[in-house]
Amino acid sequence: MSELKYLMAIDAGTGSIRAVIFDTKGNQIAVSQKEWTHLEEEGIANSMSFDFVKNWSLVCTCIKESILNAKINADDILGLSATSMREGIVLYDESGKELWAVANVDARAHAEVKYLKENFKGIEEEFYAKSGQTFALGALPRILWLKNNRPDLYEQVASISMIGDWILAKLSGVIATDPSNGGTTGVFSLNKREWDKEMARKVGLKDDIFPQVLEVGEVMDSVSTTASLETSLSTTTKVVMGGGDVQLGSAGLGVVKAGDVAVLGGSFWQQIVNIPKETEPPKDMGIRVNPHVIDSLSQAEGITFFSGLVMRWFRDALCDMEKIEAKKRGIDVYTVLEEKAREVPVGSYDIMPIFSDSMKYGKWYHAAPSFLNLNIDASICNRASMFRSLEENAAIVSSINLERIKEFSGIEIQEIVFAGGASRGSLWSQILADVTGYRVKIPKVTEATALGAAMAAGVGCGIYKDLVSAAQELVVWDKTYEPNMLNKKIYDAIKIKWQKAYETQLKLVDENITTSMWKAPGL
């Protein structure tokens, strides 16, 4: 048997499934990735189903391919863990067979959210105070939808888990969840890090479907014989409890202590602040609060909708010339756009993008997508200045969310860990530092979520004492950006103007003149 040992992370994101193999020093050895799609069910508006039959086949393919790509013996994989998009749920029958599943932003339960708010006055506020979650993407309205629309299936439901947990259940035969992922169902106590079954009872749903809760890094079992045949994994490989993608991604970025802060710049942007688990969520329900993968902490989470997707739209809709230039020079198109945006002064000639609002978790909807204050002078209002305005706007909304978290938590922020695709932009990283006034650190790791899941597997196998020590051992830094405080003054003024402008744009949605970019179910 080889002396080298390995850990596997299975990362079930919104758009793809990946199996990533690391050595025990945190070096990535191999990866296999497959795109998957979550389709709207015919005749069910805003639904987003999760096809557990087809998707399990993709999971198996990724596992097999990653082992082949790594050119290793499956026996040398000591342990594996999984992480997934949060909010997505899988329901099982008594034998542990899947009955029904939805992906993260499934919003079919619009009528049920409305029903709960209207018929149980103050219940959302009461549940939020315990769980840090609102009904918008919670499990209770979705299970109520199943009861109302598929009563035959609802009667068979014996257990619930999250999508990462489903992968681990398929591999080990054990259905369980962890606080960081399970907590996003909203049927959960932040303080106790355990299911709050009383919530289900109160709204007339089954209260006996909630499985055991394990902390991240706890061993569930070994790979079952059936799963071994399906995946080519060894039955000696330990299956270890994983967690939610944002929280395990935070561990993979070294964001493991109270007061640590991260901005995750992907398709959506998240602003994450670690807070003691006893911290009460804000009274206005403005910010989401989730259990962290570290058992003494929760995470306050701001979300900015579509920041990365807006950039992709801008690139694909308007930047054909930059694409041609990037291809000729053999560089990324965003690098070309950032070069041009560097020539644009701070504030982007007052161009004001209206896309995601700052987070208003209790009653959240967005204005219609638009740019305000465009100028018909092409020398100052062009792709470069519009691109820079989008980078500035993502940082401004992040800053507003971080300020709200500071207000209710009392946490003092010292620096920000910036990760995800956006952190590759050196201009964007500097803008984030200038807007917030905090030092911005960029980690070397590009696969923080998968690394976090590998850390969890390593804890279960005794390679690392716990996630904190794993993070301290494995996370290394690439770059640091210091804020320009003169630029911050300019951005502070823009921030106030932008908030007033956004409020006015929302009124146009209220009057049915423009169409909201996104609305939470039940509004």
C-alpha positions in Angstrom: 0.0 0.0 0.0 1.2 3.5 -0.9 2.5 5.7 1.9 0.8 8.8 0.5 -2.8 9.4 1.8 -5.6 11.5 0.4 -8.9 13.2 1.3 -11.8 13.6 -1.0 -14.2 16.6 -1.1 -17.5 16.4 -3.0 -18.9 19.9 -3.8 -22.5 20.1 -4.9 -22.9 23.6 -6.1 -25.9 25.2 -7.8 -24.5 24.8 -11.3 -22.2 21.8 -11.0 -21.0 18.8 -9.0 -17.3 18.2 -8.4 -15.2 15.6 -6.7 -11.8 17.0 -5.7 -8.9 15.0 -4.2 -6.4 16.6 -1.9 -3.3 15.3 -0.2 -3.2 15.7 3.6 -1.2 18.9 3.2 -4.1 20.6 1.3 -2.6 20.4 -2.2 -5.2 19.7 -4.9 -4.3 16.5 -6.7 -7.2 16.0 -9.1 -10.7 17.1 -9.9 -13.7 16.0 -12.0 -16.6 18.3 -12.6 -20.0 17.9 -14.3 -22.5 20.6 -14.9 -26.1 19.9 -13.8 -29.3 21.7 -14.2 -32.3 22.0 -11.9 -35.5 22.4 -14.0 -38.8 24.0 -13.3 -41.5 21.4 -12.9 -44.1 21.6 -15.6 -47.0 23.8 -14.5 -45.4 24.9 -11.2 -44.2 28.5 -11.4 -40.9 29.3 -9.7 -40.1 25.7 -8.9 -36.6 24.3 -9.1 -36.6 20.5 -8.8 -33.5 18.4 -7.9 -33.3 15.2 -10.0 -31.8 12.8 -7.5 -31.6 9.9 -9.9 -29.8 11.6 -12.7 -27.7 13.7 -10.3 -26.5 10.6 -8.3 -25.2 9.2 -11.6 -23.2 12.5 -12.1 -21.9 12.2 -8.5 -20.7 8.7 -9.2 -19.1 9.7 -12.5 -17.2 12.6 -10.8 -15.9 10.3 -8.0 -14.7 7.7 -10.4 -13.1 10.2 -12.8 -11.3 12.1 -10.0 -9.7 8.8 -8.8 -8.6 8.0 -12.3 -7.3 11.5 -12.9 -5.3 11.4 -9.6 -3.8 8.0 -10.6 -4.1 6.7 -7.1 -5.4 3.6 -5.4 -8.9 4.2 -3.9 -7.7 2.5 -0.7 -5.4 5.4 -0.1 -8.4 7.9 0.3 -8.6 8.0 4.1 -11.9 9.9 4.2 -14.3 12.0 2.3 -16.9 14.7 3.1 -19.4 16.7 1.1 -20.5 20.3 0.9 -23.5 21.7 -0.9 -25.6 24.7 -1.9 -27.7 25.4 1.1 -31.5 25.5 1.4 -31.9 22.6 -1.1 -33.7 19.7 0.6 -34.3 16.0 0.0 -37.2 14.1 1.6 -37.0 10.3 2.2 -39.4 7.5 3.0 -39.0 5.0 5.9 -36.5 2.9 4.0 -34.3 5.9 3.3 -35.3 6.1 -0.4 -35.7 9.5 -1.9 -39.2 10.8 -2.4 -38.9 14.4 -3.4 -36.2 17.0 -3.7 -35.7 20.7 -4.6 -32.6 22.8 -5.3 -31.7 26.0 -3.4 -33.8 28.8 -4.9 -36.9 26.8 -5.4 -39.7 29.4 -4.8 -42.8 27.4 -5.5 -44.2 27.9 -2.0 -45.3 31.4 -2.6 -48.9 30.8 -1.5 -47.7 28.8 1.6 -45.4 31.7 2.7 -48.3 34.0 2.4 -50.6 31.6 4.3 -48.2 31.2 7.2 -47.7 35.0 7.5 -51.4 35.8 7.4 -52.7 32.9 9.6 -50.0 32.8 12.2 -49.4 36.4 13.1 -45.8 37.2 14.2 -44.7 33.6 13.6 -42.0 34.5 11.0 -40.5 37.0 13.5 -40.7 34.4 16.3 -39.0 31.7 14.2 -36.4 34.1 12.9 -35.4 35.1 16.4 -34.5 31.5 17.1 -33.2 30.4 13.7 -31.8 33.5 11.9 -33.9 32.5 8.8 -37.0 33.8 7.2 -39.6 31.8 5.3 -38.5 32.9 1.8 -36.2 29.8 1.2 -37.0 27.8 4.3 -38.1 24.2 4.4 -41.5 24.7 6.3 -43.4 26.4 3.4 -42.0 23.9 0.9 -43.1 20.9 3.0 -46.5 22.6 3.5 -46.6 22.9 -0.3 -46.0 19.1 -0.6 -48.7 18.4 2.0 -51.2 20.6 0.0 -50.2 19.5 -3.5 -48.8 16.0 -3.2 -50.5 14.6 -0.1 -49.7 11.0 -1.0 -45.9 11.8 -1.0 -46.2 13.9 2.1 -47.7 10.9 4.0 -44.7 8.8 3.1 -42.1 11.4 4.3 -40.0 9.9 7.2 -36.8 12.0 7.0 -35.3 15.2 5.6 -31.8 16.2 4.8 -29.8 18.8 2.8 -28.2 18.0 -0.6 -24.7 17.5 0.7 -26.1 15.2 3.4 -27.9 13.3 0.7 -24.6 12.5 -1.0 -23.1 11.3 2.3 -26.3 9.2 3.0 -25.9 7.6 -0.4 -22.3 6.8 0.4 -22.7 5.6 4.0 -26.4 4.6 4.4 -26.7 7.2 7.3 -29.1 10.1 7.0 -28.0 13.0 9.2 -27.3 16.7 8.9 -25.0 19.3 10.4 -25.9 22.7 11.9 -24.3 24.9 9.1 -26.4 23.3 6.3 -29.4 22.1 8.3 -29.7 25.5 9.9 -30.7 27.0 6.6 -34.0 25.1 6.7 -35.1 27.6 9.4 -36.3 24.7 11.6 -33.4 25.1 13.8 -32.0 26.7 17.0 -28.9 28.9 16.4 -28.0 28.7 20.1 -28.6 25.0 20.7 -27.4 23.9 17.2 -30.2 21.4 17.1 -33.6 21.0 15.3 -36.5 23.0 16.8 -39.2 20.5 16.1 -41.8 22.7 17.8 -41.8 24.9 14.8 -43.1 22.1 12.6 -45.8 21.2 15.1 -46.9 24.8 15.4 -47.7 25.0 11.7 -49.4 21.6 11.5 -46.5 19.6 10.0 -44.9 16.3 11.0 -42.3 16.8 13.8 -40.7 13.3 13.6 -38.9 13.7 10.3 -35.7 15.5 11.5 -32.6 13.2 11.6 -29.7 13.3 14.0 -27.5 16.3 14.0 -23.7 15.8 13.8 -21.0 18.4 14.0 -18.8 18.9 10.9 -15.9 16.5 11.1 -17.8 13.7 12.9 -17.5 10.3 11.3 -20.8 8.9 10.0 -19.6 5.4 8.8 -17.5 4.0 6.1 -18.4 3.8 2.4 -21.0 1.0 2.0 -20.6 -2.0 -0.2 -23.3 -0.8 -2.5 -21.8 2.7 -2.8 -18.3 1.2 -3.3 -19.6 -0.7 -6.4 -21.2 2.4 -7.8 -18.3 4.8 -7.2 -15.1 2.6 -7.1 -14.4 4.0 -3.6 -13.0 1.7 -1.0 -15.1 0.4 1.9 -12.2 1.4 4.2 -12.8 5.1 3.3 -14.5 7.0 6.1 -17.6 9.1 5.4 -17.4 12.3 7.4 -20.1 14.9 8.1 -19.7 18.0 6.0 -21.5 21.3 5.9 -22.9 24.3 4.0 -20.8 25.6 1.1 -20.5 29.2 2.4 -19.5 28.1 5.9 -17.1 25.3 4.8 -15.7 27.7 2.2 -15.1 30.2 5.1 -13.1 27.5 6.9 -11.1 26.9 3.6 -10.3 30.7 3.7 -9.2 30.7 7.3 -12.3 32.5 8.5 -12.6 30.5 11.7 -12.5 32.9 14.6 -15.0 35.4 16.1 -14.7 38.7 14.2 -13.2 37.2 11.1 -14.8 38.6 7.9 -15.0 37.4 4.3 -16.5 38.7 1.1 -17.2 35.9 -1.3 -17.4 37.3 -4.8 -19.1 34.7 -7.0 -22.4 34.7 -9.0 -24.0 36.2 -5.9 -21.8 38.0 -3.4 -21.9 37.1 0.3 -20.6 39.2 3.1 -19.8 36.9 6.1 -18.9 37.9 9.7 -18.2 35.3 12.4 -20.2 36.1 15.6 -20.6 34.2 18.9 -23.5 31.8 18.6 -25.3 33.5 21.6 -25.6 36.7 19.5 -29.3 37.5 18.9 -30.3 38.1 15.3 -31.3 41.7 14.5 -34.9 42.8 15.4 -35.6 44.1 11.9 -34.8 40.7 10.3 -32.5 42.5 7.9 -29.6 40.1 7.9 -29.5 36.3 7.7 -27.8 34.4 10.6 -26.5 30.8 10.1 -24.7 28.3 12.3 -21.0 28.2 11.4 -19.0 25.0 11.0 -17.2 26.0 14.1 -19.4 24.9 17.0 -19.0 28.1 19.1 -19.9 30.5 16.3 -22.7 31.7 14.0 -22.2 33.7 10.9 -24.1 36.9 10.0 -24.5 36.9 6.3 -25.3 39.7 3.9 -26.1 38.7 0.3 -25.9 40.8 -2.9 -27.9 39.3 -5.7 -26.4 38.5 -9.1 -23.1 40.7 -8.8 -21.1 38.1 -10.7 -23.9 37.3 -13.1 -24.4 41.0 -13.9 -20.7 41.2 -14.8 -21.2 38.2 -17.1 -24.2 39.8 -18.7 -22.3 43.1 -19.2 -19.4 41.2 -20.8 -21.5 39.1 -23.1 -24.0 41.8 -24.1 -21.7 44.8 -24.6 -18.1 43.8 -24.7 -17.5 42.1 -28.1 -14.5 44.4 -28.8 -12.8 43.5 -25.5 -13.4 39.8 -26.2 -11.6 40.1 -29.5 -8.7 42.1 -27.9 -8.5 39.5 -25.1 -8.3 36.6 -27.5 -5.5 38.3 -29.6 -3.5 39.0 -26.4 -4.2 35.6 -24.9 -5.6 37.1 -21.6 -9.0 37.1 -19.8 -11.5 39.6 -21.1 -12.1 40.9 -17.5 -8.3 41.8 -17.4 -8.8 43.9 -20.5 -11.9 45.6 -19.0 -10.0 46.3 -15.7 -7.1 47.8 -17.6 -9.5 50.3 -19.2 -11.5 50.9 -16.0 -8.2 51.9 -14.2 -8.2 55.0 -16.4 -11.7 56.0 -15.1 -11.7 58.3 -12.1 -13.1 57.1 -8.7 -16.9 57.4 -8.9 -17.1 56.5 -12.6 -18.4 59.9 -13.6 -21.5 59.5 -11.3 -22.8 56.5 -13.2 -25.1 54.6 -10.8 -26.0 50.9 -11.4 -29.3 49.7 -10.0 -29.2 45.9 -9.6 -29.2 44.2 -6.2 -30.4 46.1 -3.2 -28.6 45.9 0.1 -30.0 43.0 2.1 -33.5 43.3 3.6 -34.1 39.7 4.6 -37.5 40.2 6.1 -39.1 41.9 3.1 -36.7 41.6 0.2 -37.2 42.6 -3.5 -35.2 44.4 -6.1 -35.7 47.3 -8.4 -35.6 46.8 -12.2 -32.1 46.5 -13.5 -30.8 49.8 -14.9 -28.0 52.4 -15.0 -28.8 55.9 -13.8 -26.9 59.1 -14.6 -25.6 57.9 -18.0 -24.0 60.7 -20.1 -24.2 61.1 -23.9 -20.5 62.1 -24.0 -19.0 58.9 -25.3 -15.5 59.9 -24.0 -16.7 59.6 -20.4 -19.7 57.3 -20.6 -18.6 54.1 -22.2 -17.9 50.4 -21.5 -14.9 51.2 -19.3 -16.7 53.7 -17.0 -19.9 51.4 -16.9 -17.7 48.4 -16.0 -15.9 50.4 -13.2 -19.3 51.6 -11.9 -20.4 47.9 -11.6 -17.2 47.0 -9.6 -17.8 50.0 -7.3 -21.4 49.2 -6.8 -20.8 45.6 -5.8 -18.3 46.9 -3.2 -20.8 49.6 -2.0 -23.6 47.1 -1.4 -21.1 44.8 0.4 -20.1 47.8 2.6 -23.7 48.6 3.5 -24.4 44.9 4.5 -21.2 44.8 6.6 -22.2 48.0 8.4 -25.6 46.5 9.3 -23.9 43.4 10.7 -21.6 45.6 12.8 -24.6 47.5 14.2 -26.4 44.5 15.7 -23.4 42.3 16.5 -21.0 44.8 18.0 -18.2 43.1 16.1 -15.3 45.4 15.1 -14.0 44.6 11.6 -10.2 44.8 11.0 -9.8 43.2 7.6 -11.6 41.4 4.9 -10.7 38.1 3.3 -11.8 38.4 -0.4 -12.3 35.2 -2.4 -14.2 33.9 -5.4 -13.9 34.8 -9.1 -14.1 38.6 -8.4 -11.0 38.5 -6.2 -8.9 37.8 -9.2 -9.5 41.4 -10.3 -6.8 43.5 -8.8 -8.8 46.7 -9.4 -11.9 45.2 -7.9 -9.9 44.1 -4.8 -8.5 47.7 -4.4 -12.0 49.2 -4.8 -13.3 46.9 -2.1 -10.6 48.1 0.3 -11.2 51.7 -0.6 -15.0 51.5 -0.3 -15.0 49.7 3.1 -11.8 51.3 4.5 -10.5 47.8 5.6 -7.4 45.9 4.5 -8.3 43.3 2.0 -6.4 39.9 1.9 -6.5 37.5 -1.0 -5.9 33.8 -0.2 -3.8 31.6 -2.5 -6.4 28.8 -2.5 -8.8 28.9 -5.4 -11.0 26.0 -4.2 -11.9 27.2 -0.7 -15.2 25.3 -0.5 -13.7 22.0 -1.6 -10.7 22.6 0.7 -13.1 23.2 3.6 -14.8 19.8 2.9 -11.4 18.1 2.7 -10.5 19.7 6.1 -13.7 18.2 7.5 -12.7 14.8 6.2 -9.2 15.3 7.6 -10.7 16.1 11.1 -12.8 12.9 10.9 -9.6 10.9 10.0 -7.5 12.4 12.8 -5.2 14.3 10.4 -6.1 17.6 11.9 -7.2 18.3 15.5 -10.1 20.5 14.4 -11.1 22.9 11.7 -9.4 25.9 13.3 -6.0 24.2 13.4 -6.6 22.8 9.9 -7.2 26.3 8.6 -4.1 27.7 10.4 -2.0 24.9 8.8 -3.4 25.0 5.3 -4.5 28.6 4.4 -1.8 30.8 2.8 -2.0 34.4 1.6 -1.3 35.7 -1.9 -1.9 39.5 -1.8 -2.9 42.3 0.5 -4.6 45.7 -0.5 -4.5 48.7 1.9 -7.4 51.1 1.7 -7.0 54.6 0.2 -8.9 56.7 2.8 -9.2 59.7 0.4 -11.1 57.5 -2.0 -13.2 56.2 0.9 -14.5 59.7 1.5 -15.7 59.9 -2.1 -17.4 56.5 -1.9 -19.1 57.4 1.4 -20.9 60.2 -0.4 -21.8 58.0 -3.4 -23.2 55.4 -1.0 -25.7 57.8 0.5 -26.8 59.0 -3.0 -27.1 55.4 -4.2 -29.4 54.4 -1.3 -31.7 57.3 -2.0 -31.8 56.5 -5.7 -32.5 52.8 -5.0 -35.5 53.7 -2.8 -37.0 55.8 -5.5 -36.5 53.0 -8.1 -38.3 50.5 -5.8 -41.3 52.9 -5.9 -41.5 52.4 -9.6 -41.8 48.6 -9.0 -44.5 49.2 -6.4 -46.5 51.3 -8.9 -46.2 48.5 -11.6 -44.2 50.8 -13.9 -41.0 48.6 -13.8 -40.5 44.9 -13.1 -38.5 43.8 -10.1 -35.3 41.9 -10.9 -36.2 39.4 -8.1 -38.8 39.1 -5.4 -38.9 36.8 -2.3 -41.8 34.3 -2.3 -44.8 35.6 -0.4 -44.3 39.3 -1.3 
